[in-house]
Amino acid sequence: MRILILGGDGYLGWATAMRFSNRGHEVHAIDNYLRRTAHWEAGTDSLTPILGSLPERAEAWRAVTGFEIGVTEGDLTDWDVLEAVCREFEPEAIVHYGEMPSAPYSMIDREHAAFTQVNNVIGTLNVLWAMRDITPDAHLVKLGTMGEYGTPNIDIEEGFIEINHKGRSDVLPYPKKPGSMYHLSKVHDSHNIEFACRIWGLRATDLNQGVVYGIETEETVLDPLLATRFDYDEVFGTALNRFCVQAVIGHPLTVYGKGGQTRGYLNIVDTLQCVELATLNPAESGEFRVFNQFTEQFSVVELAYHVQQAGRDYGIEVEVDHTHNPRVELEEHYYNAKHTKLLDLGLKPHLLSETLIESMFAAIERHKDRVIPDHIMPATEWRPPARETSPA
């Protein structure tokens, strides 16, 4: 297949580009280096060293494997860039990671919130119009997030729910209650994609992904030059990745508040597996599918204790620390999300209990001199600053 990867320089995008290329597909990747720019502005960086540009990474991939990955350096909000790529490459599948992916980043201030919404929503709108006018038979595989749902006090279905109301019933999109400006942008994306499928007859799969962890894939281990990025800072680092880095460098694990916040999790190798399954088993014309993409559910404190135990097995002492929660969220809640559709397609999960944490420790150990400890603790607050009151 001809597969276009949007956000091909990122943690998941680069790993996905290599995965499809390694399996004989024709792959083209677009990226505007948003993540690199955000890190440069904040004074942070990927734990794993990565090459200086997407063309350099594609050249390294060709040198190691003999396979090609086409590259465009450009922004999805720039219509001319996206139009040219779609006309020239004529993708049969479009895997869309090309968004700003951080809840804390979107809550820093007004500018970051506005940038997040414009970048994510307008970029995805451009993708939908390109599909409508240039590649109407292409299948969109869009990375969504379980964070769209929030934490309702009922079971979370896969995208849709049957509603019975005053004697009538219908199957409707599952209600959304996102917890950040970033997650709101993903909700807007989902609504726009559903509309495009219903009105224009496009085909799309929305992958509502849980929290990803992991540092190595089948392709990244072929050569150090093929490493994907790995973030651990408070803005871009996901919980388990951050915990494992903290464990290796002797930093207490940063459990926000009580730690009862429960979410779905999956290993990076399962993300690649899920995206591949969705791509090779496309939606029908006019169909908007939603898959909940995770393999296990954990509370944050459960994750911390898993890392603590893995540390003992690895030979290091790990301290668990409950720290101030900068977010506005329930810290104790019901959480039961369905996730059967990808299993039905053939997903074979890699579970956390399969010594995956220990393998991450070894990879982190090799690069622990690159850790910038000053950017681990949470600094971005969801709540507005307290207002000063005038004396009576």
C-alpha positions, 0 to 999 in steps of 0.5 A: 500500500501507499501509506502517508504518515502525518507527524512522521518525526514523532515518538509514534510516527517515526516508529510507525513509518519504519514498521510499514516500510519494513513490511514492504509498503511505500511510505511517505512521512510529513512533519513540521518538527513541532515537538522538537521546537516545543522542547527547544523553547522549554529547554528540554529534549528527548532522552534518546538521541535522535538525528537532526532532521527527518531526511537524515533519519530516512537516510539512516533507515535506507542505509540500515535496511535498504528500504526507502521512506519519502519525506516532506518537511511541512505543516498540515495547516499549510494547505499547499504542502498537504495538497501537493503531497496528496496529489503526488503520492496518492495515498491509499491510507493516511495515518494521522499523528500530526498534532500537538499531543500534550495536555499540559502544553495546551494549558500553559497559557492562552497562546499555547491553548490557541495554538493547540486548537488551531494546529490540531483542528485546522490541520485535520480539517485540511486532511479531510478536504484533501481526502474529499477532493484528491484521494476520496478512496483513501482510509484515514487512521486517526490517532484519537485519545481515551481522554476524549471520554473523561471519567464518566460514572458509567461504562465507556463504550467504543465510540457509540452508545445506544440511548433510550429516551422517552420511548425512542432509541438511537445509537449516537456518539458516546458523550465526551467530557475531556479534561484539557484544551488538548483533549478538547481539540481531539473531540473537535477532530472526532466530530469533524471526521464523523461529519466528513464520513457521513456527508462526503462518504469518506472512510475513517478509523478513530483510534482512541488510544490510552497512555503509551509506554515503551522505548524499543520496537522491532525496528528501533533496535536494528541500529542506534540511529533508528531510535524513536524519541522518548519524552519524560518531562512534565509536559510531554512525558507519559506517566509510565515512561516518566516513572521509569526514568525517575526510577533509574536516576533515583528521583521519587516517582511523581504521583499526582495527588492520591493517584487513583486516576485510572486510565488505559495503557499499552506498549508502543509495540502494541500501538504499532500493531493496532495501527497496522491492523486498522490500516490493513482492515479498512473502514467501508466507504462512509463508515466512521469507526471508533476503536478504544486502543489500549490493553490494560487499565491501571491507576497511577499509584498502581503504576508507581508500585509496579515500577517500584517492584520492578526496581527491586527486581532490577536492583534499585530502590524506588521511592513513591512520592505523592505530590501536588496535582496540578490538574483538575480531575477526579482522583478516585472514580469509576473507570471501565472502558470497553476495548474489544474491536482490535482484539477481534481483528487479531491484536496480541497484547504485550502486557506490563507484567511481561518484564517490560518495565525491566527492559525499559530500565536497561534502555534508559540506563544507557542514556541517563546522562541526558536527563534534565531533572529540573523539568520533571516536576509538574509546573503547569497548573490547570487552575487559574492563579488566585485573585488578589482581594482588596482590603475592606 
